[in-house]
Amino acid sequence: MKAIRVAETGGPEVLELSEVPDPTPGEGEALVRVERAGVNFIDVYHRTGLYRKDLPFTPGVEGAGVVEAVGAGVSRVSPGDRVAWPMTPGSYAELAAVPAWKLVRLPAGVRTEVGAALMVQGMTAHYLARSTYPLGPDDVALVHAAAGGTGLLLVQLAKRQGATVIGTCSTEEKAELARAAGADHVIRYTETPFQPEVMRLTQGRGATVVYDSVGKTTFRDSLESLRPRGMLVLFGQSSGKVDPFDPGVLASRGSLYLTRPSLANYTRDAEEVEWRGSELMERVEAGELGVRIHDVLPLDRAADAHRLLEGRKTSGKLLLRT
Ligand SMILES: NC(=O)c1ccc[n+]([C@@H]2O[C@H](COP(=O)([O-])OP(=O)(O)OC[C@H]3O[C@@H](n4cnc5c(N)ncnc54)[C@H](OP(=O)(O)O)[C@@H]3O)[C@@H](O)[C@H]2O)c1
């Protein structure tokens, strides 16, 4: 089969289309013909070596397609089923062997590319809004990169739970998308410092929660944007790793909470994957959750896909056609 391989870590150019042996499904696994592979920021961290992986490897942690065969002990899915999956290495490929417990069946009303788009960014938005900091009508949530893949979904889920949402993003086009997703206020943080603006919009009180996936450039001001006992949910580092900091700052800023969650800990078993996946699918089928597909590129343009994502040129989901 054809797959993207990374032989050494580096820039987007290390993503090379190669011919590799077809995978065989082991016990508890299903062999899936990948139709769409999702591109996520975590793929960039794997490619650059920020998150370590044994070399060589096939990047990509999510996708959607059709089950071709199942390994021993698999009864959850059968050949012919349309499925999608989160957090499984090796998805930038024509075929993937996926643990069956991670597979979410795609309902007839959900297109394959929408299914793929919901696996990492959708499930992340779901756990952030429902589990890490369950939002309610009394909350003011600051969502950074609100027009990104995760951001647009998180804004919609946060609004559904009744929170007031302040989004940040870089351009006016992105601001319009964040507003269309339901953000009550949008700050273009590349033009205007966001912390004083959050304070102004909240009459000096601050946000109850900040969802920060940008990291290095936003972390300090995110802490300063919280009201006492508020929570900073640092869930990514699109701008780079956060500098070390003194936990005493959490006390002096008002007994704040800081958490650094990861999707793997919020999709621990089949029940949790099923719960998050099926809720997202239901919302899409009911027309309550919009999934914006930024673009679909052929597999051999994986390097271009990474350039777009890292270059802040995407809003919504970027996919590869395998
Ligand atoms: N912990 C978890 O479980 C988990 C799961 C999924 C994703 N994540 C994290 O969430 C973040 C977003 O992931 P995503 O796939 O949805 O990507 P994305 O938000 O669609 O893309 C990243 C966005 O970050 C913003 N950004 C700000 N400074 C940047 C910089 N210096 N370089 C690049 N981008 C910058 C850009 O939006 P503006 O142009 O509007 O600033 C850019 O579009 C990533 O950090 C990812 O690792 C974490």
The ligand as an SDF file (V2000), in Angstrom:
LIG
                    3D

 48 52  0  0  0  0  0  0  0  0999 V2000
   -4.6070   17.9140   24.3990 N   0  0  0  0  0  0  0  0  0  0  0  0
   -5.4240   17.3820   23.5240 C   0  0  0  0  0  0  0  0  0  0  0  0
   -6.1380   16.4260   23.8320 O   0  0  0  0  0  0  0  0  0  0  0  0
   -5.4900   17.9550   22.1420 C   0  0  0  0  0  0  0  0  0  0  0  0
   -6.3060   17.3780   21.1780 C   0  0  0  0  0  0  0  0  0  0  0  0
   -6.4300   18.0160   19.9320 C   0  0  0  0  0  0  0  0  0  0  0  0
   -5.7130   19.1660   19.6750 C   0  0  0  0  0  0  0  0  0  0  0  0
   -4.8870   19.6590   20.6400 N   0  0  0  0  0  0  0  0  0  0  0  0
   -4.1310   20.8830   20.4310 C   0  0  0  0  0  0  0  0  0  0  0  0
   -5.0040   21.9070   20.0450 O   0  0  0  0  0  0  0  0  0  0  0  0
   -4.3250   22.8100   19.2030 C   0  0  0  0  0  0  0  0  0  0  0  0
   -5.1650   23.0390   17.9870 C   0  0  0  0  0  0  0  0  0  0  0  0
   -5.1480   21.8840   17.1700 O   0  0  0  0  0  0  0  0  0  0  0  0
   -5.9240   21.8550   15.8030 P   0  0  0  0  0  0  0  0  0  0  0  0
   -5.5090   20.6160   15.1140 O   0  0  0  0  0  0  0  0  0  0  0  0
   -7.3640   22.1120   16.0580 O   0  0  0  0  0  0  0  0  0  0  0  0
   -5.2720   23.0930   15.0430 O   0  0  0  0  0  0  0  0  0  0  0  0
   -5.9170   24.4960   14.6640 P   0  0  0  0  0  0  0  0  0  0  0  0
   -6.4340   25.1590   15.9110 O   0  0  0  0  0  0  0  0  0  0  0  0
   -6.8380   24.3140   13.5250 O   0  0  0  0  0  0  0  0  0  0  0  0
   -4.6500   25.2700   14.1380 O   0  0  0  0  0  0  0  0  0  0  0  0
   -3.8100   25.9540   15.0090 C   0  0  0  0  0  0  0  0  0  0  0  0
   -4.2110   27.4150   15.1690 C   0  0  0  0  0  0  0  0  0  0  0  0
   -3.4820   27.9460   16.2550 O   0  0  0  0  0  0  0  0  0  0  0  0
   -3.3320   29.3240   16.0710 C   0  0  0  0  0  0  0  0  0  0  0  0
   -1.9530   29.7490   16.3170 N   0  0  0  0  0  0  0  0  0  0  0  0
   -1.5870   30.7380   17.1840 C   0  0  0  0  0  0  0  0  0  0  0  0
   -0.2730   30.9220   17.1610 N   0  0  0  0  0  0  0  0  0  0  0  0
    0.2370   30.0540   16.2550 C   0  0  0  0  0  0  0  0  0  0  0  0
    1.5570   29.7980   15.7770 C   0  0  0  0  0  0  0  0  0  0  0  0
    2.6140   30.4710   16.2320 N   0  0  0  0  0  0  0  0  0  0  0  0
    1.7120   28.8280   14.8350 N   0  0  0  0  0  0  0  0  0  0  0  0
    0.6730   28.1430   14.3810 C   0  0  0  0  0  0  0  0  0  0  0  0
   -0.6120   28.3500   14.7980 N   0  0  0  0  0  0  0  0  0  0  0  0
   -0.8200   29.3000   15.7280 C   0  0  0  0  0  0  0  0  0  0  0  0
   -3.7370   29.6520   14.6250 C   0  0  0  0  0  0  0  0  0  0  0  0
   -4.9980   30.2950   14.6480 O   0  0  0  0  0  0  0  0  0  0  0  0
   -4.9980   31.9150   14.5270 P   0  0  0  0  0  0  0  0  0  0  0  0
   -4.3810   32.2090   13.1770 O   0  0  0  0  0  0  0  0  0  0  0  0
   -6.4130   32.2980   14.6230 O   0  0  0  0  0  0  0  0  0  0  0  0
   -4.1470   32.4160   15.6560 O   0  0  0  0  0  0  0  0  0  0  0  0
   -3.8500   28.2790   13.9800 C   0  0  0  0  0  0  0  0  0  0  0  0
   -4.7900   28.2430   12.9330 O   0  0  0  0  0  0  0  0  0  0  0  0
   -2.9460   22.2330   18.9400 C   0  0  0  0  0  0  0  0  0  0  0  0
   -2.0420   22.8550   19.8220 O   0  0  0  0  0  0  0  0  0  0  0  0
   -3.1240   20.7790   19.3090 C   0  0  0  0  0  0  0  0  0  0  0  0
   -1.9510   20.1790   19.7420 O   0  0  0  0  0  0  0  0  0  0  0  0
   -4.7670   19.0670   21.8490 C   0  0  0  0  0  0  0  0  0  0  0  0
  1  2  1  0
  2  3  2  0
  2  4  1  0
  4  5  1  0
  4 48  2  0
  5  6  2  0
  6  7  1  0
  7  8  2  0
  8  9  1  0
  8 48  1  0
  9 10  1  0
  9 46  1  0
 10 11  1  0
 11 12  1  0
 11 44  1  0
 12 13  1  0
 13 14  1  0
 14 15  2  0
 14 16  1  0
 14 17  1  0
 17 18  1  0
 18 19  2  0
 18 20  1  0
 18 21  1  0
 21 22  1  0
 22 23  1  0
 23 24  1  0
 23 42  1  0
 24 25  1  0
 25 26  1  0
 25 36  1  0
 26 27  1  0
 26 35  1  0
 27 28  2  0
 28 29  1  0
 29 30  1  0
 29 35  2  0
 30 31  1  0
 30 32  2  0
 32 33  1  0
 33 34  2  0
 34 35  1  0
 36 37  1  0
 36 42  1  0
 37 38  1  0
 38 39  2  0
 38 40  1  0
 38 41  1  0
 42 43  1  0
 44 45  1  0
 44 46  1  0
 46 47  1  0
M  CHG  2   8   1  16  -1
M  END
$$$$
